[in-house]
Amino acid sequence: MTWEPVIGLEIHVQLATSSKIFSGAPTTYGAPPNTQACAVDLGLPGVLPVVNGRAIELAILFGLAIEAEIAPYSVFARKNYFYPDLPKGYQISQYEMPIVGLGRFEIRLANGQRKFIRVRRAHLEEDAGKSVHDAYPGLSGIDLNRTGTPLLEVVSEPDLASAAEAVTFMRGMHALVKFLGVSDGNMQEGSFRCDANVSIRRRGTNILGTRTEIKNLNSFRFVERAINYEIERQTEVLETGGKITQETRLYDPDKDETRPMRSKEDAHDYRYFPDPDLLPIVITEADLVAARAALPELPAQKIARYLTEYALNQDDAEALISERGIAAYFETLVMESGDPRLAANWVTGEVFAAVNRARIEFSRVPVSARELAKLLVRIGDNTVSRSIAKQVFEAMWSEGGTADQIIADRGLKQVTDDGEISALINSVIAESPEQVAQFRAGKEKVFSYFVGQIMKKSKGKASPQQVNTLLLEKLNEQT
């Protein structure tokens, strides 16, 4: 406990635009190598970049969502360095005057406490290309398709005190950008990734230690494992009298370790200067008014409303706002069925399970919220039991059709007639004298045996509530 970690993240968010940030070239993922980089992306002589207005709108939307300062005047700069996948020899980014300034983002810790993580800035920039090392034996290739892809780099203050907190913050940011439609957040395709800055210091001091930067982490699991490894490595170095070197490191998931990549540059190494080909971005008050009008109810606001208005628990509320489409589906389900608790149970239970089995995006769920609501109404009015409702849902998912059609066609209507249920109970009791004796001798756990046998005889259609009531009455009768 002598040392404590100090962690900050730089999260790279690919903005959901159909074209590059400074050209009209497409951003479609998976195209053949070097087919989506135009003359502007390559910086060929005589070309002039033009900023993509949609990228600016998305950056402002994100800034408002984290209660950040939106700069009325921001500037693009050239970040100069030489690397094979950077054809111009510089990257267009923002340095001293970013579009999004100081903000904050709330996370919920494992113990349930809340913590605000400060966001230092979020700036617009273009992505570089990609080095490909496994296409040709002994050679490296360069794919420039990503060159010029619009990014928003979100830089946190070093407010994160553990790998777990870092992952929680990153997950929260991932959910937010997807919810806002700022990015598709696809980590496998590189739309959402981060660099982690890690240092350790003596517990109780405010003096920061030397930091290392772990580059290009594209999964939550890798972020946690890489940070934990780096904390342990730095601790061992300092405990044995060594010094931490400021450097950039890569995480190797196969060996579960970080290794040096290059010495860590400082800002002056990049020789930033304002890009002479791009005008400053000027944001007016009218622009901010329009952006605020486009801002949806935010995830934190939805969670608070779900907890109070719908009496949901925290975990269910967070699951339901994990995507904007899920929240919309749930709210339609509540409106049509009138039962928030039942709606939440079905979305987080049966619907999520079916989505996972089918391995599809939630947007492709074949059962609409309005059709599912009709099934929930049939549970509420005792037309079907919950177990039978699951069968109906499976049929709706795989075959289509409405809940009422499937219930009628398959004879799934719940048995609610007391006489019919009593006959089933009498039959099971007559077949189970040993269990009857056990129950009357005080072994109450055997009650579930009778319920199971009755439901089996009714093919799951007997009303569970009536079965329980009538069965208890019958078993308590004196022989």
C-alpha positions in Angstrom: 0.0 0.0 0.0 3.1 2.3 -0.2 2.3 3.3 -3.8 -0.9 4.5 -5.5 -1.6 4.7 -9.2 -2.5 7.8 -11.1 -4.2 7.2 -14.4 -5.5 9.3 -17.3 -7.0 8.1 -20.6 -6.9 9.5 -24.1 -9.9 8.0 -25.9 -10.0 8.2 -29.7 -13.6 8.2 -31.0 -14.2 7.8 -34.7 -17.0 10.2 -35.6 -20.1 8.9 -37.4 -19.7 10.7 -40.6 -19.9 9.3 -44.1 -16.9 11.1 -45.4 -13.4 12.1 -44.1 -12.8 15.1 -41.9 -11.1 17.2 -44.6 -12.2 15.5 -47.9 -15.1 13.8 -49.6 -13.5 10.4 -49.5 -15.7 7.7 -47.9 -15.1 6.2 -44.4 -16.7 2.8 -45.1 -15.0 0.0 -43.1 -13.6 -3.1 -44.8 -12.9 -1.7 -48.3 -9.9 -3.1 -50.2 -6.6 -1.5 -49.1 -5.8 2.0 -50.4 -9.1 2.5 -52.2 -10.5 5.2 -49.9 -7.7 7.7 -49.7 -8.0 10.7 -52.1 -5.5 13.4 -53.1 -6.5 15.6 -50.1 -6.0 12.7 -47.6 -2.5 12.1 -49.1 -1.6 15.8 -49.0 -0.6 15.9 -52.7 0.7 19.2 -54.0 -2.0 21.8 -54.8 -4.8 20.2 -52.8 -6.7 22.1 -50.0 -8.6 20.5 -47.1 -12.1 21.6 -46.2 -13.5 20.8 -42.8 -16.5 18.5 -42.5 -19.3 20.4 -40.9 -20.9 17.3 -39.5 -17.7 16.5 -37.5 -18.0 19.9 -35.8 -21.6 19.3 -34.9 -20.9 15.9 -33.4 -18.0 17.4 -31.3 -20.2 20.1 -30.0 -22.9 17.5 -29.1 -20.4 15.5 -27.2 -19.1 18.6 -25.4 -22.6 19.6 -24.3 -23.3 16.1 -23.0 -20.3 16.2 -20.6 -21.1 19.8 -19.5 -18.0 21.1 -21.1 -16.9 24.5 -22.3 -17.5 24.9 -26.1 -14.8 27.2 -27.5 -16.3 30.0 -29.6 -13.0 30.1 -31.6 -10.8 27.0 -32.2 -7.9 26.3 -34.5 -6.5 23.4 -36.4 -2.8 22.7 -36.1 -0.2 20.6 -37.8 1.4 17.9 -35.6 4.7 17.1 -37.3 6.2 13.6 -37.2 7.5 11.1 -39.7 6.0 7.6 -39.9 5.2 5.4 -42.9 1.4 5.5 -42.4 1.4 9.3 -42.3 1.8 10.4 -46.0 1.8 14.1 -45.4 4.5 14.0 -42.7 2.1 15.7 -40.4 -1.3 15.1 -38.8 -3.9 17.8 -38.7 -5.1 18.1 -35.1 -5.9 20.8 -32.5 -3.4 21.9 -29.9 -3.7 25.1 -28.0 -7.3 25.9 -29.0 -9.5 22.7 -29.0 -13.2 22.8 -29.8 -14.2 21.3 -26.4 -12.7 22.5 -23.2 -13.1 21.5 -19.5 -15.9 19.1 -18.8 -16.7 16.3 -16.4 -18.2 12.8 -16.5 -19.8 10.9 -13.6 -19.0 7.2 -13.0 -20.4 4.7 -10.5 -17.8 2.8 -8.6 -18.0 -0.9 -7.6 -19.1 0.1 -4.1 -22.0 2.1 -5.5 -20.3 5.5 -4.8 -20.3 8.2 -7.5 -17.2 9.9 -8.7 -16.7 12.8 -11.2 -13.8 12.4 -13.7 -12.6 15.7 -15.1 -12.2 15.9 -18.9 -9.4 18.3 -19.8 -10.4 18.6 -23.5 -11.7 16.9 -26.6 -10.2 17.9 -29.9 -10.8 17.1 -33.5 -8.2 15.5 -35.6 -7.6 13.2 -38.5 -6.6 9.5 -38.2 -3.4 8.1 -39.7 -3.2 5.1 -42.0 -2.3 1.6 -40.8 0.8 -0.5 -41.0 0.1 -4.1 -42.0 2.8 -6.6 -41.0 1.3 -9.9 -41.9 0.3 -9.5 -45.6 3.7 -10.3 -47.1 6.5 -12.4 -45.7 9.3 -10.3 -44.4 7.6 -7.0 -45.5 5.3 -4.4 -44.1 2.5 -2.8 -46.1 0.7 0.5 -45.7 -3.1 0.8 -45.9 -4.1 4.5 -46.2 -7.9 3.9 -46.1 -8.2 5.3 -42.6 -6.1 8.4 -43.4 -8.2 11.5 -42.8 -11.0 9.6 -40.9 -12.5 12.1 -38.4 -11.6 11.5 -34.7 -12.5 13.2 -31.5 -9.8 12.6 -28.9 -11.2 12.8 -25.4 -8.5 13.5 -22.8 -9.2 12.9 -19.1 -7.4 14.5 -16.2 -5.4 11.9 -14.1 -8.4 11.3 -11.8 -8.6 7.6 -12.2 -7.2 5.6 -9.2 -7.2 2.0 -10.5 -7.5 -0.1 -13.6 -11.1 -0.8 -12.6 -12.0 2.9 -12.5 -10.3 3.4 -15.9 -12.5 0.6 -17.4 -15.6 2.1 -15.8 -14.9 5.5 -17.3 -14.1 4.0 -20.7 -17.3 2.0 -20.7 -19.3 5.1 -19.7 -17.8 7.1 -22.5 -18.4 4.2 -25.0 -22.1 4.1 -24.0 -22.4 7.9 -24.2 -21.0 8.3 -27.7 -23.1 5.4 -29.0 -26.2 6.8 -27.3 -25.6 10.3 -28.8 -25.0 8.8 -32.2 -21.6 10.5 -32.2 -19.9 7.2 -33.0 -20.9 3.6 -33.7 -18.3 2.7 -31.0 -17.2 -0.5 -32.9 -14.0 -1.4 -31.1 -13.2 -4.3 -33.4 -13.2 -1.9 -36.3 -11.1 0.7 -34.5 -13.9 3.2 -34.0 -13.3 3.4 -30.3 -9.8 2.9 -28.7 -7.7 4.5 -26.1 -4.2 5.3 -24.8 -3.6 4.9 -21.1 -1.2 7.2 -19.2 0.0 5.4 -16.0 2.2 6.5 -13.2 2.5 5.7 -9.5 3.4 7.9 -6.5 3.9 7.6 -2.8 0.6 7.3 -1.1 -0.3 10.6 0.6 1.8 12.8 -1.6 0.6 15.1 -4.4 3.7 14.8 -6.5 3.1 12.9 -9.7 5.5 10.2 -10.8 6.9 9.7 -14.3 4.2 8.4 -16.6 4.3 5.9 -19.4 1.7 5.8 -22.2 0.2 2.5 -23.3 -0.9 2.8 -26.9 -3.9 1.6 -28.9 -5.9 -0.4 -26.5 -9.1 -1.6 -28.2 -10.9 -3.7 -25.6 -12.0 -3.1 -22.1 -10.3 -6.3 -20.9 -7.0 -5.3 -22.5 -7.3 -1.8 -20.9 -7.6 -3.4 -17.4 -4.9 -6.0 -17.9 -2.5 -3.5 -19.4 -2.9 -0.9 -16.7 -2.6 -3.5 -13.9 0.6 -4.9 -15.5 2.1 -1.5 -15.8 1.3 -0.6 -12.2 3.0 -3.8 -11.0 6.0 -3.2 -13.3 6.5 0.4 -12.1 6.1 -0.6 -8.5 8.8 -3.3 -8.9 11.1 -0.9 -10.6 10.8 1.7 -7.9 11.0 -0.8 -5.1 14.3 -2.1 -6.4 15.8 1.4 -6.6 15.3 2.0 -10.3 13.7 4.9 -12.2 10.7 5.0 -14.5 11.5 6.1 -18.0 9.0 8.3 -19.8 8.1 6.2 -22.8 5.4 4.9 -25.1 4.7 1.2 -24.6 2.6 -1.5 -26.4 0.5 -4.1 -24.7 1.0 -7.7 -25.8 -2.2 -9.6 -24.9 -0.6 -13.0 -25.6 2.1 -12.5 -23.1 0.0 -10.2 -20.9 2.7 -7.6 -20.6 3.7 -4.2 -21.9 6.9 -3.5 -23.7 8.8 -0.4 -24.9 7.8 1.1 -28.2 9.7 4.4 -28.3 10.7 7.2 -26.0 7.7 9.4 -25.1 7.6 12.7 -27.0 6.6 16.0 -25.5 4.5 18.6 -27.2 7.5 20.6 -28.4 8.8 17.5 -30.3 5.9 17.8 -32.7 6.6 21.4 -33.6 2.9 22.3 -33.6 1.8 25.4 -35.6 -1.6 26.6 -37.0 -2.5 24.9 -40.2 -2.3 27.6 -42.9 -4.8 25.9 -45.2 -7.7 25.8 -42.7 -9.8 28.6 -41.3 -10.5 28.8 -37.6 -13.8 27.2 -36.4 -16.2 29.9 -35.1 -19.1 28.7 -32.9 -21.9 31.3 -32.4 -24.5 31.4 -29.7 -27.1 30.4 -32.4 -25.0 27.3 -33.1 -25.1 26.3 -29.4 -28.8 26.9 -29.2 -29.4 24.6 -32.1 -27.0 22.0 -30.7 -28.7 22.0 -27.3 -32.1 21.6 -29.0 -30.7 18.5 -30.8 -29.4 17.0 -27.5 -31.5 14.0 -26.4 -32.3 13.1 -22.9 -28.9 11.9 -21.7 -28.2 8.4 -20.2 -27.7 9.8 -16.6 -31.0 11.6 -16.9 -32.8 8.5 -18.2 -31.4 6.4 -15.4 -32.6 8.9 -12.8 -36.0 8.9 -14.4 -36.2 5.1 -14.6 -35.3 4.8 -10.9 -38.0 7.3 -9.8 -40.8 7.1 -12.4 -40.6 3.3 -13.1 -39.1 2.1 -9.8 -36.4 0.1 -11.5 -33.1 -1.0 -9.9 -29.8 0.6 -10.9 -28.5 -2.4 -12.9 -31.6 -2.7 -15.0 -31.7 1.0 -15.6 -28.1 1.1 -16.8 -28.6 -1.9 -19.1 -31.7 -0.3 -20.7 -29.8 2.9 -21.6 -26.7 1.1 -22.9 -27.9 2.0 -26.4 -30.3 4.6 -27.6 -32.3 2.0 -29.5 -32.7 -0.2 -26.4 -34.0 2.8 -24.4 -36.5 3.7 -27.2 -37.7 0.0 -27.4 -38.2 -0.2 -23.6 -40.1 3.1 -23.4 -42.4 2.1 -26.2 -43.0 -1.2 -24.4 -43.8 0.6 -21.2 -46.2 3.0 -23.0 -48.0 0.2 -24.8 -48.1 -2.4 -21.9 -48.5 -0.1 -18.9 -46.2 -2.3 -16.8 -42.6 -0.8 -16.4 -41.3 -3.6 -14.2 -42.5 -6.4 -16.5 -41.2 -4.5 -19.5 -37.8 -4.2 -18.0 -37.7 -7.8 -17.0 -38.5 -8.9 -20.5 -36.1 -6.6 -22.3 -33.1 -7.4 -20.0 -34.1 -11.1 -19.9 -35.8 -12.7 -22.9 -35.0 -10.1 -25.5 -31.3 -9.7 -24.6 -30.9 -13.4 -24.4 -32.4 -13.9 -27.9 -30.2 -11.1 -29.3 -27.1 -12.8 -27.9 -28.2 -16.2 -29.3 -28.8 -14.8 -32.7 -25.6 -12.6 -32.5 -27.3 -9.6 -34.0 -27.4 -5.9 -33.3 -30.4 -4.8 -31.1 -31.7 -2.7 -34.0 -32.4 -6.0 -35.9 -34.7 -7.5 -33.3 -37.6 -9.0 -35.3 -40.3 -8.6 -32.6 -41.3 -4.9 -32.4 -41.9 -3.3 -29.1 -45.6 -2.8 -29.9 -46.0 -6.5 -30.7 -44.2 -7.6 -27.5 -46.3 -5.2 -25.5 -49.4 -7.1 -26.6 -47.9 -10.3 -25.2 -47.1 -8.6 -21.9 -50.8 -7.4 -21.8 -51.8 -11.1 -22.2 -49.6 -12.0 -19.2 -51.2 -9.2 -17.2 -54.8 -10.3 -17.9 -53.9 -14.0 -17.2 -54.5 -15.1 -20.8 -51.1 -16.8 -20.6 -48.7 -17.7 -17.9 -45.2 -16.3 -17.9 -43.7 -19.7 -18.9 -46.1 -20.0 -21.8 -45.4 -16.4 -22.8 -41.8 -17.4 -23.4 -43.0 -20.0 -25.8 -45.1 -17.4 -27.6 -42.2 -15.0 -27.8 -39.9 -17.7 -29.3 -42.5 -18.3 -32.0 -42.9 -14.5 -32.6 -39.1 -14.2 -32.9 -38.6 -17.2 -35.3 -41.8 -17.3 -37.3 -43.5 -13.9 -37.0 -47.1 -13.4 -36.2 -48.9 -11.7 -33.4 -49.1 -12.9 -29.8 -52.9 -13.4 -30.0 -52.6 -15.4 -33.3 -50.0 -17.7 -31.8 -51.9 -18.2 -28.6 -55.1 -19.0 -30.4 -53.5 -21.2 -33.1 -51.6 -23.3 -30.6 -54.2 -23.5 -27.9 -52.0 -21.8 -25.3 -54.6 -19.9 -23.4 -54.1 -20.2 -19.7 -56.4 -22.5 -17.8 -58.2 -20.4 -15.1 -61.3 -22.5 -14.4 -61.2 -23.6 -10.7 -63.0 -26.9 -11.5 -60.5 -27.9 -14.2 -57.5 -27.0 -12.0 -59.0 -28.8 -9.0 -59.4 -31.9 -11.2 -55.7 -31.8 -12.1 -54.8 -31.3 -8.4 -56.9 -34.3 -7.3 -55.3 -36.5 -10.0 -51.7 -35.6 -8.8 -52.6 -36.0 -5.1 -54.1 -39.4 -5.8 -50.9 -40.5 -7.6 -48.6 -39.2 -4.9 -49.6 -40.6 -1.5 -46.0 -40.7 -0.2 -45.5 -37.0 -1.0 -48.8 -36.1 0.6 -47.7 -37.8 3.8 -44.4 -36.0 3.8 -46.1 -32.6 3.4 -48.6 -33.3 6.2 -45.7 -34.4 8.3 -44.2 -30.9 8.0 -41.9 -31.3 4.9 -43.1 -28.2 3.2 -40.4 -28.3 0.4 -42.4 -31.1 -1.2 -45.0 -28.6 -2.2 -43.0 -27.6 -5.3 -43.1 -31.3 -6.4 -46.9 -31.1 -6.6 -46.8 -27.8 -8.4 -44.4 -29.2 -11.0 -46.6 -32.3 -11.6 -49.7 -30.2 -12.0 -48.1 -27.8 -14.5 -46.8 -30.8 -16.4 -50.2 -32.3 -16.7 -51.6 -29.0 -17.9 -48.7 -28.6 -20.3 -47.9 -25.4 -18.5 -51.2 -23.8 -19.1 -52.7 -23.9 -15.6 -52.7 -20.5 -13.8 -49.7 -20.8 -11.3 -51.5 -18.5 -8.8 -54.6 -20.6 -8.8 -52.6 -23.8 -8.6 -50.8 -22.6 -5.5 -53.9 -21.4 -3.8 -56.1 -24.5 -4.6 -53.3 -27.0 -4.0 -52.5 -25.6 -0.5 -56.2 -25.7 0.4 -56.4 -29.4 -0.7 -53.3 -30.5 1.0 -54.3 -28.9 4.3 -57.6 -30.7 4.3 -57.9 -33.3 7.1 -58.0 -36.9 6.0 
